[in-house]
Amino acid sequence: MQKITKSNANVSLDGLEVCREYVRTDKMWFGTSELLPGQTGGVDHGHPVSHEVFFAAKGHVIVRNPESGSFYELEEAEALLIEEGEPHEITNIGTIPALVVWAGGPTQ
C-alpha cells in the first residue's frame, strides 16, 4: 500500500482547472479536478483504450463533449462513465467550488 496526500499529489493546471493526480500506474489513474464557480477546464481529448469515471464529490458541474455538443449535468454524489476516445471538459455551473473525482484505466 502507498498513501498519497493532497500535499504530495502531482498538481497541474488544465486551463482554469486545478488537477491533482494521486495515482498513475500502467493499469489505472486516479485524481481530482477543482473549479471555481463559472470556470471551465481544458478539453481532455479522450483516452483511446480506456474508460474514465467522473464523480461529483462537491458542487454542480456540466461535463460536455465539445465535438458532439452533448453534455451531462452532475450534482453532488452523481457519477458519469466516459467511453473510450470521448473528448470532455468540465464547467462549474454551481455557486460553490466544485470537486470532481476521476479514475480510469487502463492507461495508455
MMTF fields as JSON, N, C-alpha, C and O atoms, coordinates in Angstrom:
{
  "mmtfVersion": "1.0.0",
  "mmtfProducer": "UNKNOWN",
  "numBonds": 431,
  "numAtoms": 432,
  "numGroups": 108,
  "numChains": 1,
  "numModels": 1,
  "chainsPerModel": [1],
  "groupsPerChain": [108],
  "chainIdList": ["A"],
  "bondAtomList": [4, 2, 8, 6, 12, 10, 16, 14, 20, 18, 24, 22, 28, 26, 32, 30, 36, 34, 40, 38, 44, 42, 48, 46, 52, 50, 56, 54, 60, 58, 64, 62, 68, 66, 72, 70, 76, 74, 80, 78, 84, 82, 88, 86, 92, 90, 96, 94, 100, 98, 104, 102, 108, 106, 112, 110, 116, 114, 120, 118, 124, 122, 128, 126, 132, 130, 136, 134, 140, 138, 144, 142, 148, 146, 152, 150, 156, 154, 160, 158, 164, 162, 168, 166, 172, 170, 176, 174, 180, 178, 184, 182, 188, 186, 192, 190, 196, 194, 200, 198, 204, 202, 208, 206, 212, 210, 216, 214, 220, 218, 224, 222, 228, 226, 232, 230, 236, 234, 240, 238, 244, 242, 248, 246, 252, 250, 256, 254, 260, 258, 264, 262, 268, 266, 272, 270, 276, 274, 280, 278, 284, 282, 288, 286, 292, 290, 296, 294, 300, 298, 304, 302, 308, 306, 312, 310, 316, 314, 320, 318, 324, 322, 328, 326, 332, 330, 336, 334, 340, 338, 344, 342, 348, 346, 352, 350, 356, 354, 360, 358, 364, 362, 368, 366, 372, 370, 376, 374, 380, 378, 384, 382, 388, 386, 392, 390, 396, 394, 400, 398, 404, 402, 408, 406, 412, 410, 416, 414, 420, 418, 424, 422, 428, 426],
  "bondOrderList": [1, 1, 1, 1, 1, 1, 1, 1, 1, 1, 1, 1, 1, 1, 1, 1, 1, 1, 1, 1, 1, 1, 1, 1, 1, 1, 1, 1, 1, 1, 1, 1, 1, 1, 1, 1, 1, 1, 1, 1, 1, 1, 1, 1, 1, 1, 1, 1, 1, 1, 1, 1, 1, 1, 1, 1, 1, 1, 1, 1, 1, 1, 1, 1, 1, 1, 1, 1, 1, 1, 1, 1, 1, 1, 1, 1, 1, 1, 1, 1, 1, 1, 1, 1, 1, 1, 1, 1, 1, 1, 1, 1, 1, 1, 1, 1, 1, 1, 1, 1, 1, 1, 1, 1, 1, 1, 1],
  "groupList": [{"groupName": "MET", "atomNameList": ["N", "CA", "C", "O"], "elementList": ["N", "C", "C", "O"], "formalChargeList": [0, 0, 0, 0], "bondAtomList": [1, 0, 2, 1, 3, 2], "bondOrderList": [1, 1, 2], "singleLetterCode": "M", "chemCompType": "L-PEPTIDE LINKING"}, {"groupName": "GLN", "atomNameList": ["N", "CA", "C", "O"], "elementList": ["N", "C", "C", "O"], "formalChargeList": [0, 0, 0, 0], "bondAtomList": [1, 0, 2, 1, 3, 2], "bondOrderList": [1, 1, 2], "singleLetterCode": "Q", "chemCompType": "L-PEPTIDE LINKING"}, {"groupName": "LYS", "atomNameList": ["N", "CA", "C", "O"], "elementList": ["N", "C", "C", "O"], "formalChargeList": [0, 0, 0, 0], "bondAtomList": [1, 0, 2, 1, 3, 2], "bondOrderList": [1, 1, 2], "singleLetterCode": "K", "chemCompType": "L-PEPTIDE LINKING"}, {"groupName": "ILE", "atomNameList": ["N", "CA", "C", "O"], "elementList": ["N", "C", "C", "O"], "formalChargeList": [0, 0, 0, 0], "bondAtomList": [1, 0, 2, 1, 3, 2], "bondOrderList": [1, 1, 2], "singleLetterCode": "I", "chemCompType": "L-PEPTIDE LINKING"}, {"groupName": "THR", "atomNameList": ["N", "CA", "C", "O"], "elementList": ["N", "C", "C", "O"], "formalChargeList": [0, 0, 0, 0], "bondAtomList": [1, 0, 2, 1, 3, 2], "bondOrderList": [1, 1, 2], "singleLetterCode": "T", "chemCompType": "L-PEPTIDE LINKING"}, {"groupName": "SER", "atomNameList": ["N", "CA", "C", "O"], "elementList": ["N", "C", "C", "O"], "formalChargeList": [0, 0, 0, 0], "bondAtomList": [1, 0, 2, 1, 3, 2], "bondOrderList": [1, 1, 2], "singleLetterCode": "S", "chemCompType": "L-PEPTIDE LINKING"}, {"groupName": "ASN", "atomNameList": ["N", "CA", "C", "O"], "elementList": ["N", "C", "C", "O"], "formalChargeList": [0, 0, 0, 0], "bondAtomList": [1, 0, 2, 1, 3, 2], "bondOrderList": [1, 1, 2], "singleLetterCode": "N", "chemCompType": "L-PEPTIDE LINKING"}, {"groupName": "ALA", "atomNameList": ["N", "CA", "C", "O"], "elementList": ["N", "C", "C", "O"], "formalChargeList": [0, 0, 0, 0], "bondAtomList": [1, 0, 2, 1, 3, 2], "bondOrderList": [1, 1, 2], "singleLetterCode": "A", "chemCompType": "L-PEPTIDE LINKING"}, {"groupName": "VAL", "atomNameList": ["N", "CA", "C", "O"], "elementList": ["N", "C", "C", "O"], "formalChargeList": [0, 0, 0, 0], "bondAtomList": [1, 0, 2, 1, 3, 2], "bondOrderList": [1, 1, 2], "singleLetterCode": "V", "chemCompType": "L-PEPTIDE LINKING"}, {"groupName": "LEU", "atomNameList": ["N", "CA", "C", "O"], "elementList": ["N", "C", "C", "O"], "formalChargeList": [0, 0, 0, 0], "bondAtomList": [1, 0, 2, 1, 3, 2], "bondOrderList": [1, 1, 2], "singleLetterCode": "L", "chemCompType": "L-PEPTIDE LINKING"}, {"groupName": "ASP", "atomNameList": ["N", "CA", "C", "O"], "elementList": ["N", "C", "C", "O"], "formalChargeList": [0, 0, 0, 0], "bondAtomList": [1, 0, 2, 1, 3, 2], "bondOrderList": [1, 1, 2], "singleLetterCode": "D", "chemCompType": "L-PEPTIDE LINKING"}, {"groupName": "GLY", "atomNameList": ["N", "CA", "C", "O"], "elementList": ["N", "C", "C", "O"], "formalChargeList": [0, 0, 0, 0], "bondAtomList": [1, 0, 2, 1, 3, 2], "bondOrderList": [1, 1, 2], "singleLetterCode": "G", "chemCompType": "PEPTIDE LINKING"}, {"groupName": "GLU", "atomNameList": ["N", "CA", "C", "O"], "elementList": ["N", "C", "C", "O"], "formalChargeList": [0, 0, 0, 0], "bondAtomList": [1, 0, 2, 1, 3, 2], "bondOrderList": [1, 1, 2], "singleLetterCode": "E", "chemCompType": "L-PEPTIDE LINKING"}, {"groupName": "CYS", "atomNameList": ["N", "CA", "C", "O"], "elementList": ["N", "C", "C", "O"], "formalChargeList": [0, 0, 0, 0], "bondAtomList": [1, 0, 2, 1, 3, 2], "bondOrderList": [1, 1, 2], "singleLetterCode": "C", "chemCompType": "L-PEPTIDE LINKING"}, {"groupName": "ARG", "atomNameList": ["N", "CA", "C", "O"], "elementList": ["N", "C", "C", "O"], "formalChargeList": [0, 0, 0, 0], "bondAtomList": [1, 0, 2, 1, 3, 2], "bondOrderList": [1, 1, 2], "singleLetterCode": "R", "chemCompType": "L-PEPTIDE LINKING"}, {"groupName": "TYR", "atomNameList": ["N", "CA", "C", "O"], "elementList": ["N", "C", "C", "O"], "formalChargeList": [0, 0, 0, 0], "bondAtomList": [1, 0, 2, 1, 3, 2], "bondOrderList": [1, 1, 2], "singleLetterCode": "Y", "chemCompType": "L-PEPTIDE LINKING"}, {"groupName": "TRP", "atomNameList": ["N", "CA", "C", "O"], "elementList": ["N", "C", "C", "O"], "formalChargeList": [0, 0, 0, 0], "bondAtomList": [1, 0, 2, 1, 3, 2], "bondOrderList": [1, 1, 2], "singleLetterCode": "W", "chemCompType": "L-PEPTIDE LINKING"}, {"groupName": "PHE", "atomNameList": ["N", "CA", "C", "O"], "elementList": ["N", "C", "C", "O"], "formalChargeList": [0, 0, 0, 0], "bondAtomList": [1, 0, 2, 1, 3, 2], "bondOrderList": [1, 1, 2], "singleLetterCode": "F", "chemCompType": "L-PEPTIDE LINKING"}, {"groupName": "PRO", "atomNameList": ["N", "CA", "C", "O"], "elementList": ["N", "C", "C", "O"], "formalChargeList": [0, 0, 0, 0], "bondAtomList": [1, 0, 2, 1, 3, 2], "bondOrderList": [1, 1, 2], "singleLetterCode": "P", "chemCompType": "L-PEPTIDE LINKING"}, {"groupName": "HIS", "atomNameList": ["N", "CA", "C", "O"], "elementList": ["N", "C", "C", "O"], "formalChargeList": [0, 0, 0, 0], "bondAtomList": [1, 0, 2, 1, 3, 2], "bondOrderList": [1, 1, 2], "singleLetterCode": "H", "chemCompType": "L-PEPTIDE LINKING"}],
  "groupTypeList": [0, 1, 2, 3, 4, 2, 5, 6, 7, 6, 8, 5, 9, 10, 11, 9, 12, 8, 13, 14, 12, 15, 8, 14, 4, 10, 2, 0, 16, 17, 11, 4, 5, 12, 9, 9, 18, 11, 1, 4, 11, 11, 8, 10, 19, 11, 19, 18, 8, 5, 19, 12, 8, 17, 17, 7, 7, 2, 11, 19, 8, 3, 8, 14, 6, 18, 12, 5, 11, 5, 17, 15, 12, 9, 12, 12, 7, 12, 7, 9, 9, 3, 12, 12, 11, 12, 18, 19, 12, 3, 4, 6, 3, 11, 4, 3, 18, 7, 9, 8, 8, 16, 7, 11, 11, 18, 4, 1],
  "groupIdList": [1, 2, 3, 4, 5, 6, 7, 8, 9, 10, 11, 12, 13, 14, 15, 16, 17, 18, 19, 20, 21, 22, 23, 24, 25, 26, 27, 28, 29, 30, 31, 32, 33, 34, 35, 36, 37, 38, 39, 40, 41, 42, 43, 44, 45, 46, 47, 48, 49, 50, 51, 52, 53, 54, 55, 56, 57, 58, 59, 60, 61, 62, 63, 64, 65, 66, 67, 68, 69, 70, 71, 72, 73, 74, 75, 76, 77, 78, 79, 80, 81, 82, 83, 84, 85, 86, 87, 88, 89, 90, 91, 92, 93, 94, 95, 96, 97, 98, 99, 100, 101, 102, 103, 104, 105, 106, 107, 108],
  "secStructList": [7, 7, 7, 7, 7, 4, 4, 4, 1, 3, 3, 3, 3, 3, 5, 6, 3, 3, 3, 3, 3, 3, 3, 3, 7, 1, 1, 7, 3, 3, 3, 3, 3, 3, 3, 7, 6, 6, 7, 5, 5, 7, 7, 5, 7, 7, 7, 6, 6, 7, 3, 3, 3, 3, 3, 3, 3, 3, 1, 3, 3, 3, 3, 3, 7, 6, 6, 6, 7, 7, 3, 3, 3, 3, 3, 6, 6, 7, 3, 3, 3, 3, 7, 6, 6, 7, 7, 5, 3, 3, 3, 3, 7, 1, 1, 1, 7, 3, 3, 3, 3, 3, 3, 3, 3, 1, 7, 7],
  "xCoordList": [0.838, 0.0, 0.88, 2.03, 0.295, 1.016, 0.02, -0.996, 0.308, -0.557, -0.057, 1.125, -0.97, -0.652, -1.589, -2.805, -1.021, -1.828, -1.99, -1.312, -2.885, -3.113, -1.818, -1.568, -1.002, 0.226, 1.305, 2.191, 1.259, 2.279, 1.714, 2.406, 0.459, -0.108, 0.538, 1.053, 0.51, 1.04, 0.014, -1.069, 0.347, -0.585, -0.287, 0.871, -1.364, -1.221, -2.457, -3.483, -2.337, -3.468, -3.889, -3.048, -5.189, -5.754, -6.722, -7.905, -6.217, -6.999, -7.098, -6.08, -8.316, -8.54, -8.74, -8.899, -8.729, -8.988, -7.715, -6.679, -7.804, -6.677, -6.815, -7.765, -5.858, -5.885, -4.849, -3.725, -5.248, -4.329, -4.403, -5.449, -3.287, -3.238, -2.574, -1.408, -3.337, -2.858, -2.18, -1.214, -2.686, -2.167, -2.141, -3.093, -1.05, -0.971, -0.086, 1.087, -0.666, 0.083, -0.167, -0.844, 0.364, 0.097, -1.324, -1.768, -2.04, -3.397, -4.488, -5.627, -4.163, -5.217, -4.634, -3.441, -5.524, -5.171, -6.318, -7.459, -6.005, -6.995, -6.587, -5.426, -7.551, -7.244, -8.491, -9.61, -8.274, -9.372, -9.18, -8.068, -10.286, -10.282, -11.104, -12.19, -10.572, -11.281, -11.51, -10.609, -12.729, -13.091, -13.921, -14.809, -13.631, -14.439, -15.714, -15.764, -16.752, -17.984, -17.715, -16.976, -18.335, -18.218, -17.005, -16.92, -16.08, -14.867, -15.082, -15.856, -14.37, -14.339, -12.907, -11.994, -12.717, -11.381, -11.009, -11.783, -9.827, -9.364, -10.059, -10.698, -9.926, -10.519, -9.561, -8.402, -10.057, -9.333, -9.822, -11.025, -8.937, -9.332, -9.761, -10.041, -9.814, -10.29, -9.138, -7.993, -9.456, -8.465, -8.81, -9.843, -7.968, -8.343, -8.681, -9.467, -8.113, -8.384, -8.903, -8.888, -9.358, -9.701, -11.065, -11.492, -11.722, -12.901, -12.448, -11.397, -13.246, -12.981, -14.306, -15.355, -14.245, -15.428, -15.196, -14.142, -16.18, -16.193, -17.222, -18.328, -16.859, -17.766, -17.769, -16.723, -18.932, -19.05, -19.074, -20.103, -17.935, -17.831, -18.392, -18.888, -18.306, -18.806, -19.191, -18.463, -20.331, -20.715, -21.644, -22.275, -21.714, -22.659, -21.942, -21.568, -21.75, -20.96, -21.7, -22.646, -21.225, -21.602, -20.34, -19.285, -20.459, -19.385, -19.855, -20.886, -19.082, -19.514, -18.519, -17.308, -19.051, -18.236, -18.201, -19.21, -17.072, -17.038, -17.177, -17.503, -16.937, -17.087, -18.546, -18.999, -19.277, -20.673, -21.657, -22.793, -21.216, -22.117, -22.957, -23.694, -22.86, -23.638, -23.057, -21.867, -23.906, -23.432, -24.276, -25.403, -23.686, -24.364, -24.146, -23.046, -25.199, -25.147, -24.947, -25.665, -23.968, -23.706, -23.86, -23.241, -24.679, -24.784, -24.042, -23.659, -23.849, -23.097, -23.556, -24.754, -22.594, -22.803, -23.354, -23.932, -23.181, -23.556, -22.291, -21.276, -22.374, -21.216, -21.551, -22.716, -20.505, -20.638, -19.548, -18.378, -19.93, -18.973, -18.663, -19.572, -17.38, -16.933, -16.288, -15.334, -16.819, -16.357, -14.999, -14.539, -14.365, -13.075, -13.146, -14.099, -12.11, -11.963, -12.923, -12.921, -13.748, -14.728, -14.121, -13.749, -14.011, -13.489, -14.433, -15.641, -13.87, -14.707, -14.053, -12.83, -14.91, -14.47, -15.494, -16.664, -15.022, -15.874, -16.102, -15.169, -17.361, -17.703, -18.454, -19.401, -18.024, -18.717, -19.882, -19.67, -21.114, -22.3, -22.96, -24.05, -22.305, -22.846, -22.366, -21.735, -22.675, -22.334, -21.198, -20.788, -20.691, -19.579, -18.473, -18.735, -17.244, -16.202, -16.623, -17.213, -16.312, -16.658, -15.423, -14.307, -15.643, -14.587, -15.092, -16.073, -14.407, -14.747, -13.614, -12.446, -13.977, -13.013, -13.075, -14.156, -11.89, -11.856, -10.903, -9.897, -11.264, -10.434, -10.672, -11.76, -9.642, -9.786, -8.722, -7.777, -8.915, -7.937, -8.396, -9.581, -7.508, -6.078, -5.432, -6.018, -4.237, -3.529, -2.976, -2.807, -2.698, -2.122, -0.694, -0.043],
  "yCoordList": [-1.184, 0.0, 1.244, 1.23, 2.304, 3.574, 4.701, 4.805, 5.534, 6.667, 7.899, 8.238, 8.567, 9.806, 10.874, 10.687, 11.982, 13.059, 14.177, 14.201, 15.093, 16.25, 17.03, 17.544, 17.116, 17.908, 17.257, 17.958, 15.929, 15.336, 14.715, 13.954, 15.037, 14.635, 15.462, 16.552, 14.949, 15.667, 16.72, 16.371, 18.008, 19.107, 19.708, 19.929, 19.974, 20.624, 21.473, 21.339, 22.344, 23.151, 22.677, 22.429, 22.553, 22.259, 23.394, 23.306, 24.466, 25.701, 26.265, 26.465, 26.524, 27.044, 25.93, 26.2, 24.704, 23.528, 23.119, 22.877, 23.044, 22.566, 21.056, 20.56, 20.331, 18.865, 18.338, 18.834, 17.332, 16.618, 15.149, 14.517, 14.606, 13.184, 12.483, 12.724, 11.616, 10.916, 9.598, 9.192, 8.934, 7.624, 7.512, 7.905, 6.975, 6.568, 5.338, 5.374, 4.256, 3.024, 2.614, 3.332, 1.485, 1.03, 0.489, 0.207, 0.342, -0.19, 0.844, 0.644, 1.958, 2.934, 4.27, 4.391, 5.293, 6.601, 7.071, 6.64, 7.967, 8.467, 9.869, 10.117, 10.783, 12.148, 12.987, 12.474, 14.293, 15.231, 16.468, 16.795, 17.139, 18.438, 19.4, 19.06, 20.609, 21.652, 22.84, 23.264, 23.369, 24.539, 25.486, 25.054, 26.769, 27.785, 28.012, 27.653, 28.603, 28.861, 29.622, 30.606, 29.137, 29.772, 29.346, 29.683, 28.627, 28.239, 26.97, 26.083, 26.919, 25.742, 25.279, 26.081, 23.981, 23.406, 23.2, 23.512, 22.677, 22.375, 21.149, 20.391, 20.965, 19.812, 18.626, 18.717, 17.521, 16.259, 15.553, 15.333, 15.201, 14.651, 13.189, 12.578, 12.634, 11.268, 10.285, 10.618, 9.097, 8.051, 6.9, 6.253, 6.64, 5.724, 4.294, 3.629, 3.809, 2.419, 2.34, 1.266, 3.457, 3.479, 4.104, 5.021, 3.586, 4.238, 5.174, 4.967, 6.201, 7.102, 7.358, 7.452, 7.469, 7.785, 9.125, 9.356, 10.002, 11.265, 11.129, 10.641, 11.562, 11.554, 12.953, 13.454, 13.582, 14.927, 14.798, 14.465, 15.063, 14.969, 16.211, 16.148, 17.348, 18.609, 19.509, 19.608, 20.159, 21.143, 20.624, 19.577, 21.384, 21.165, 21.51, 22.662, 20.517, 20.718, 20.197, 19.415, 20.664, 20.076, 19.476, 20.111, 18.244, 17.59, 17.542, 16.945, 18.18, 18.352, 17.719, 17.765, 17.125, 16.661, 17.816, 18.074, 18.52, 19.695, 19.371, 20.257, 18.127, 17.754, 17.526, 17.99, 16.815, 16.494, 17.503, 17.61, 18.244, 19.18, 18.532, 19.221, 17.207, 16.539, 16.885, 17.175, 16.851, 17.161, 16.443, 16.023, 16.314, 15.722, 16.627, 17.128, 16.822, 17.633, 16.695, 15.706, 17.01, 16.203, 17.061, 18.118, 16.602, 17.229, 16.345, 15.218, 16.866, 16.149, 14.704, 14.429, 13.778, 12.341, 11.654, 10.571, 12.273, 11.627, 11.323, 12.007, 10.274, 9.826, 9.755, 9.683, 9.777, 9.698, 8.78, 8.928, 7.831, 6.982, 7.614, 7.904, 7.83, 8.387, 7.254, 6.625, 7.004, 5.9, 6.203, 7.345, 5.176, 5.331, 6.402, 6.462, 7.249, 8.225, 9.391, 10.189, 9.53, 10.618, 11.87, 11.852, 12.97, 14.223, 14.764, 14.528, 15.491, 16.016, 17.212, 17.342, 18.08, 19.228, 19.457, 19.098, 20.068, 20.287, 21.786, 22.583, 22.164, 23.541, 23.526, 22.759, 24.381, 24.515, 25.481, 26.674, 24.967, 25.812, 26.116, 26.685, 25.741, 25.966, 27.267, 28.094, 27.427, 28.656, 28.451, 29.386, 27.211, 26.901, 26.23, 25.763, 26.173, 25.432, 23.971, 23.35, 23.444, 22.053, 21.171, 21.593, 19.951, 18.943, 17.702, 17.084, 17.345, 16.157, 15.147, 15.458, 13.941, 12.858, 12.037, 11.728, 11.684, 10.899, 9.726, 9.769, 8.68, 7.476, 6.786, 6.861, 6.119, 5.417, 4.354, 4.253, 3.569, 2.567, 1.713, 1.718, 0.992, 1.009, 2.279, 2.959, 2.585, 3.748, 3.387, 2.21, 4.398, 4.128, 4.581, 4.433],
  "zCoordList": [0.0, 0.0, 0.0, 0.439, -0.505, -0.553, -0.296, -0.984, 0.682, 0.996, 0.246, 0.309, -0.465, -1.169, -0.62, -0.587, -0.195, 0.37, -0.646, -1.673, -0.354, -1.222, -1.431, -2.521, -0.394, -0.486, -1.347, -1.835, -1.55, -2.407, -3.688, -4.363, -4.024, -5.31, -6.419, -6.167, -7.629, -8.787, -9.209, -9.678, -9.046, -9.321, -10.686, -11.042, -11.458, -12.756, -13.025, -12.357, -14.013, -14.459, -15.838, -16.701, -16.041, -17.355, -17.635, -17.306, -18.244, -18.326, -16.924, -16.261, -16.464, -15.113, -14.082, -12.891, -14.538, -13.7, -12.964, -13.583, -11.642, -10.833, -10.699, -10.094, -11.27, -11.269, -10.286, -10.215, -9.538, -8.656, -9.013, -8.869, -9.48, -9.78, -8.603, -8.291, -7.961, -6.77, -7.134, -6.488, -8.166, -8.54, -10.058, -10.733, -10.591, -12.004, -12.071, -11.7, -12.547, -12.786, -14.236, -14.973, -14.643, -16.006, -16.156, -17.269, -15.036, -15.084, -14.831, -15.253, -14.144, -13.817, -13.398, -13.116, -13.364, -12.815, -11.935, -12.101, -10.99, -10.031, -9.606, -9.28, -9.614, -9.197, -9.017, -8.981, -8.906, -8.714, -9.581, -9.995, -9.841, -10.502, -9.662, -9.192, -9.477, -8.743, -9.67, -10.394, -9.634, -10.434, -9.579, -8.843, -9.679, -9.021, -9.825, -11.001, -9.217, -9.953, -11.253, -11.278, -12.325, -13.627, -14.443, -15.624, -13.857, -14.58, -15.414, -15.051, -16.54, -17.405, -17.522, -17.718, -17.402, -17.539, -18.992, -19.896, -19.205, -20.547, -21.106, -20.377, -22.418, -23.082, -22.986, -23.39, -22.451, -22.482, -23.741, -23.889, -24.636, -25.938, -25.87, -26.902, -24.688, -24.52, -24.459, -24.765, -24.067, -23.86, -24.811, -24.64, -25.799, -26.884, -26.458, -27.133, -25.363, -24.958, -23.522, -22.92, -22.971, -21.545, -21.298, -21.999, -20.295, -19.744, -18.629, -18.022, -18.366, -17.243, -16.535, -17.173, -15.221, -14.418, -13.74, -13.147, -13.829, -13.079, -11.971, -12.201, -10.765, -9.624, -9.023, -8.61, -8.972, -8.397, -6.878, -6.29, -6.252, -4.792, -4.111, -2.986, -4.817, -4.262, -5.427, -6.415, -5.307, -6.307, -7.386, -7.241, -8.478, -9.562, -10.867, -11.086, -11.73, -12.95, -14.174, -14.081, -15.325, -16.607, -17.199, -17.218, -17.681, -18.422, -19.867, -20.177, -20.754, -22.139, -23.099, -22.881, -24.168, -25.283, -26.286, -26.942, -26.425, -27.287, -28.776, -29.566, -29.171, -30.586, -30.961, -32.007, -30.117, -30.441, -29.85, -30.311, -28.828, -28.153, -27.073, -26.366, -26.932, -25.89, -24.519, -24.395, -23.497, -22.152, -21.119, -21.381, -19.925, -18.778, -17.587, -17.355, -16.85, -15.631, -14.451, -14.304, -13.612, -12.419, -11.178, -11.058, -10.269, -8.955, -7.967, -8.283, -6.782, -5.756, -5.618, -5.557, -5.568, -5.386, -6.633, -6.535, -7.812, -9.066, -9.868, -9.737, -10.706, -11.474, -12.963, -13.354, -13.775, -15.222, -15.761, -15.41, -16.614, -17.31, -18.653, -19.431, -18.931, -20.201, -20.992, -20.533, -22.182, -23.026, -23.652, -23.632, -24.205, -24.871, -25.955, -26.733, -25.986, -27.055, -27.031, -27.969, -26.001, -25.968, -25.346, -24.173, -26.117, -25.564, -24.486, -24.531, -23.519, -22.446, -21.772, -21.731, -21.244, -20.448, -19.349, -19.478, -18.256, -17.083, -16.904, -17.008, -16.632, -16.281, -14.952, -14.775, -14.019, -12.739, -12.943, -13.163, -12.869, -13.033, -11.69, -11.644, -10.614, -9.28, -8.666, -9.325, -7.404, -6.671, -5.671, -4.983, -5.6, -4.704, -5.522, -6.63, -5.002, -5.711, -5.919, -5.034, -7.087, -7.414, -7.293, -7.597, -6.847, -6.77, -7.494, -7.083, -8.578, -9.349, -9.176, -9.411, -8.765, -8.61, -9.893, -10.394, -10.424, -11.654, -11.531, -10.821, -12.252, -12.289, -13.625, -14.196, -14.107, -15.371, -15.523, -14.74, -16.56, -16.868, -18.023, -18.355, -18.635, -18.369, -18.937, -19.78, -18.473, -19.003, -20.374, -20.694, -21.176, -22.489, -22.55, -23.585]
}
